[in-house]
Amino acid sequence: MDDASLALGGRVVLITGANGGLGAAAAAACTRAGATVVLLGRKLPKLNRVYDALAQIGPEPLLYPLDLEGAQPDDYAEMAARIDSELGHLDGVLHCAADFPGLTPLAQTDPAAFARAVHVNLTAPWWLSQACLPLLAKSPDSALVFALDDPQRVGQAYWGGYGAAQHGLAALVGILHAELANSSIRVAGLRPGPMRTPLRARAYVEENDRSARDPGAYAEACVSLLSARGAVHRGQVWAPSL
């Protein structure tokens, strides 16, 4: 099967949080669909394992270790420049990285922990996206996709800075879509159902969490949003049914 027959054949896709959970599952699915994947994450040993697995099933990925907590706008600009230099183009960004320290009443939340949650889950994804926009704009069909949590669930008590950031991220999808609606950059959100991930385990006892699915169940939805098929979800937050 040649690249032209694959959903992401010939495309370059950047995935944050690629060292585990939905990010790793999406990276594998995108590689099988023909994409060259840029693996971004802060845990290098796990990133290396994902890299080795992907190299066996499709185009060789590019490894990019980066900690969203400490990275500055210049670091994202350097990242975009390296992607341009080494791969020549960028056709999609999928934001899967997230940070959630656990359920805590706002009144007892450490101010630094609140600021960190807002930064990693909202500010950093935007800084990275902003740095990538010029590259994405050069592609005839590119996608900027944000994985979002259920706003009703994380808008309840004790979700703190993570919950606030998730609501901000949903607003960011709408704002960016309105500003980029006439461009070649498609903006969309993906709202997967409950997944068995370390993040969710900080809020739910696993043995009682029967609604959670393996992250791989939503990997093909990531491929769809990053491919030409994602045009039908432009400007939307898609919650795929399984």
N, C-alpha and C positions, 0 to 999 in steps of 0.2 A: 504494500500500500504506500503510495507516494505522499509527500507533504500536502499536495493540493487536495487530496481526498480526506485529509484529517481536519477536524474542527478548528484546531489551532496550528495547523501546519505552517511553518515559516514565521510564526509569531514569537516575540520575546515578551515574557510575562514576569513581573516582579511580585513576589509573595512575601509579605511580612508574617512573622510568627511561624516560619516554615519549619522550625525544629520539632514541632509536635502538633497534636490535635488536628483541627480543621486545616491549618496551614500545611502540614505534612501530607495529609490526605489529598488536598487540592493540588499540591505540587506533583504528586504521583499521577493523578488523573490528567493534569495539564501536559505532563511529559508524554503520557501515552497518547494524548491527542495531538502530539507533534510540536508542542511549544518548547522553546529553550527557556528554562525557568531560572530566574535569579532568586536564590534562596537567602532571605534576610532573617536573621535571628540573633539572639545574644548568647545562646548556649552552643558553643562551637563543637563539643563532642557529639551532641545530638544532630547538629547541622551536618557534620561529616557523615553520620550514618545515613541521613536522608540523601545526601549527595551520592554516596556509594550505591544506594538502591536505585536512584533515578538514572545514574549512568548506565545501568544494566538494561533499562527498558526503553530508552529513547535518547533524544539529543542531550549531550553533556551539559549539565547545569553550570551556573556561575555561583560561587560561594561568596556571600557578603556578610560577614559577622558585624553586627552593629547593635548597641544597646540603646533603645529608644529613650530611656530615661536620661542619659547623659548627652546624647547627640544634639548638636546645635544646627541651625540652618545651613551653615557652611559645610557641615558634614554631609548633609543631604545633597547639596549642590555638587560636592565632590563625587558622591555616589552616582548621580545622574551623568556626570561627565565620564566616569569610568564605564558605565553601561554604554554610552554613546561611542566611546573609543574602542571598547572590546567587542561589542555586539552590533553596533551600527544603528540600532533603532530600539524603540520600546513601544509595545502595542497594548499593554495592559498592566494594571496594578491591582492587586487583591490584598486588602488589609484584613489580616486575621490575628495580628498580635493584640493581646489584651492583658491587663493586669488587674487582679482583684485580690486584695489581702484577706477578705473575709467579712462577714456581717458584723457591723458595729454601729451602735447609736451615734448619730451625728454629734451629739453633745459630748461624747467621749472620744471622738475621733481626733487623733493627733493631726495638727494642722499640716505638718509636712507630708503625712500619709495621704491626706485629702488632695493636696497639691500634686503629689506624684500620680495619683489615680487620674486626675483630670489631664495632666500632661501626657502620660503614656497612652491613655485611651482616646484623647481628643486632639490636643495641641500637636503632638508628634506626628500622628497620621496626616494632619493638615500640612505641616511643614514638609513632610516627605512628598505629599501630593503636589504641593506648590512647586517643589524643585523638579518634579517630573513632568509638569504640564507642557513645557516647551518641547520635550521629546515626544510626548503623546500626541501633541498637535501636528507633528510631522507625519504621523501614521494616517493613512486614508480611513481607517476604522479602528479606533482604540477605545478601551474601556477602563474606567476607574470605579472599582467596586469595594464597598465597605461591608464587612460582616457585622451585623447588629444584633444586640440582645433584644428580647421582648420588652418593649417599653412599659407595659402594664406590670410585668413582674419586677423589673428593676426600679420602678418608680414607687415601690412600697418601702416600708420601714427598713432601715438598717443597711440599705445598699450604698449609701454614702456617695463618695466621689465617683465611684464606678458608675452608679446609676445616673448621676447628674451628667457625666461625660457621655453616656450612651444616648441620652436625650439630645445632647448637643450634636452628637455625630449624626443622628437622624435628621436634625435640622440642617446640618452641613450638606447632606445629600441633596436636599431640596434646593438650597441656595446655589450649590454648584451646578445643578441641573439647569436652573433658571438662567445662570450666566453662560453656560456652555451649550445650551440647547441648539444653537445654530452652528456649532462646530463639529468636527469629526470625533470629538471625545464624548463617549456615552458615560453618564454617571448613573449608578444604581446602587441599591443596598440589597444585601442578602440576609434574611432573617431565618436561620435554620431553627429547627426545633431543638429541644433539650438534647445535649450531647454528653457522652461520657468522657469528660476531660478533667484535668487537674483543677481548672478554674471552677467548674461546677461542683467538684467535690468539696470545695471550701464552703459551700452553702448547703449542700445536701448530703445526707448519709447514703453512700452508694448502694448498700443492700436494700434500702427502702425506695430507691429512685428508679422505679420500673419504667418510667416514661422516657428515659434517656436512651439515645441511639448512638451507635458508633459514628464518629465524625465522617468516616468514609461514605456514609449514606448520603451525605450532601455534597460530595466531591464533584459529581457530574453537574450539579446545579452551578458550581463555580465555573466549570468549563463552559456551560451554556452562556453565562453572563459575560465571560471574557471573549467569547466567539461572536461571529456575526449573528448567531441566533439570539443573542442578548438584546438586539434592537427592540424587541417587543416589550422589554422591561425597562426601557430608557426612562430615567426620572422616577422610577418606582422602587419601593422596598418589597422585594419578592420573598414570600414565605412559601417555599415549595412543599407540596403535600407528598407524603411517602406512602 
